[in-house]
Amino acid sequence: MGVVDFILNLAGLLLWLNWRSDRFDPLMRRVPATLMGTLRPAAPQKLSRWHLLAFLAGLLFVRALIYWWIATEMNWAGKVNLGVVVLWFSSNPHWSGFCHMLLFSFLSFGIMLGTFYVLLLPLSLIGGPMPVQGLVTIPLGRIDGWPRWVKVLLPLLVTALAWWGLSWLLVQMQILPPVTPAGRFQQSVVLGVSSYLLWQYPVEVILLLHLLNSYIYFGRHSFWKYITSTAQILLRPLKKMPLQVGKVDLAPLVGVTLVFLLGCTVKEGIHWHWLNIPGLADIYQKLSR
């Protein structure tokens, strides 16, 4: 079921991205005074942008019904992994069981959508060359033009506020035990900080691809120009270090190692702080049943 849930979340993400990118279609923004404005789509326009959001909402609702049936018949529980804590959504034949599966359906998709945007933010901060950078700017929209310090704080603020509101609902639905306001605030901050751990993945991928491209010629495609440009920006702090051994440049490998070690250190610190929040022991006892 985990694989099925991931595939359905991916389908929902594609619907969301189509909704976001549809307004950038030149045939949808025709200006009669230009050559492009005289063009018309070959096929009649049957779907509006709001239809995509309606399909997405329908997908999440229908799969909640299916999850409800499966969970009731097969004693299955939905799982949402937040890194420092795993939430389990059990079901029953009553209305409360469907509410649990409905929340699981929307929350599971929300985690994938939020993860996707958090992964885009470091690429927006680096600001690579076009046209590949357009794959970052189009989904982000106006966020891409916000000040750098706002984009840096965005994962912390959004994740913390989302958990602050969600934890109230989880307690009301008896998915989590009650927690004090101070404990909820600490949970929100720790989860907000943990969202930055996702930034290591696009950074490591770019550096590894840059290392690969340094020794294997893949052509002059714009994608590899983007990889080279962004990797050079990421490796600037290591520029003054003697990492050149003959014709071998060790900077990308050192950069990947440093990012990995930093991520492991931060992850261990986050887990330690999370387990020391008052009331967390009760949560883990409940979730482990």
PAVEXNU-268878 format. One record per residue (C-alpha): residue in one letter; y, z, x. Coordinates in pm, whole numbers, plus 50000, padded with zeros to 5 digits. Layout:
BEGIN
AYZX...
END
This chain:
BEGIN
M500005000050000G502315005650293V502054968850388V502664957950028D505694980550003F507084966250329I506614930250207L508344937849877N511184955050062L511494924250283A511664902049974G514384924549834L516284922850162L516174884750152L517574885449798W520364908249917L521164885950214N521224855149989W523694873249765R525834882350065S525774847550222D526184827249904R529954831449906F530084815250251D528484782950126P531114755350174L529934737749860M530564769549662R534174772349793R535384736949737V539074728849782P540004695449621A542624688449888T539984686550163L537114662850228M534644690950173G536294697649839T535304663349712L531614670149768R529394682049485P525894697149503A523134671849438A521464695449191P523214714748914Q524064750748992K521644771748788L522004806148943S525094827148990R525514853849254W524914881749005H521494866848924L520324875849274L521284912249224A519584911648884F516384898249043L516604925549308A517024953149050G514174938348846L511924937249151L512554973849230F512034984448867V508864964348809R507244976049130A508065012049030L505975006248716I503144992348927Y503385021249172W503305045548878W500085030048748I498445028749090A499485064349179T498145077548849E494815059148867M494115062249240N495865095049329W498195076349566A501535090249690G504555070749808K505775077750161V509315074950300N509675081550672L513155093150772G512275098951135V512685136551147V511075142450809V508625123950586L509085124950208W506075121649978F506405110149616S503415119549403S502975108449044N501495118748710P500965101748371H504155117248231W507755105048241S508495126448546G505855107048740F507605074148664C510945089148770H509385098649104M508065063349157L511385048049049L513235069349302F510655060449567S511045023149494F514835023349527L514855047849820S512255027750014F514364996349979G517545015650057I516045027950385M515214992150490L518654979550388G520405007950569T518255002850879F519144965850881Y522874973150875V522625000551136L520844975751366L523664950551314L526474974751407P525874975551787L525784937451786S529104937751601L530544961851859I529414939452146G530864908351984G528814879652124P529704842552111M529474820951802P527584806051624V524814831951671Q527314860151616G527814846051266L524374859651177V525934894051232T529384888751081I528174873050754P525944902250640L528484928250755G531414910750588R534644930450614I532934958050810D532774934951111G536584934551129W537004972251108P538214991851416R535564999651674W535825037351632V535185033851258K532075012751317V530845038151573L531185067051324L529875047351026P526115054851068L526805092151102L529135094050802V527105071850566T523745087650652A525085123150629L526785117050294A523725098750157W521415127650249W523875153350113G523765136649771L520075127049782S518885161849878W520375175949558L518345150849355L515185157549557V515505194849492Q516105189149121M512975167249103Q511015194049297I510235170249581L511955193949823P512325231749793P515825246549745V518055248550050T521325266350113P524585246250140A524755254950511G521215242450564R521935210650368F525015204350581Q523005208650902Q520305185550770S522935159150689V524455160851038V521085159351215L519935129551006G523265112451066V522915116551442S519295104551430S520435071351280Y521895062151621L518375061251764L517995027351596W520645012851827Q518275013852122Y516044986751973P518504957351963V519864967852304E516394968752460V515394935552301I518534918352432L518024931952784L514344922352790L515084887152666H517824884252927L515354894953195L512854869153070N515494841953053S516494849653413Y513134837353545I512034812453279Y514264783553176F514354780452796G517054753952775R520714755552681H520294766952326S523134787652182F520724816452122W520094820752495K523804818052567Y524294846552321I521584867352491T523114861852835S526634869752721T525744901752534A523434913652812Q526214909653068I528474931252851L525774957952819L525114958153194R528744962153301P528344999853372L525584990853624K527524962953790K528634983754091M525144997154161P523064979754433L520374966154202Q520074931754360V516974928854581G517014894354733K517004870454440V515634896754202D518144913953971L516824947853863A519814955853640P518154945353308L515024965553390V517074995853490G519164992153175V516074991452951T514675022253128L517915041753091V518215033052722F514575043252663L514965076552844L518235083952664G516595076252330C513635099252406T515955127452513V518115124652202K515035122351979E513545154452124G516875172352079I517155160651719H513635172551634W514325206351793H517545211151597W515895199251273L513025224151302N515475252451368I517515246551053P517055275850811G514585267650536L512925238250713A509675257350759D509335259350379I509915221750353Y507165213550602Q504755237550433K505375219850102L505095184850248S501865192750433R499985202550117
END
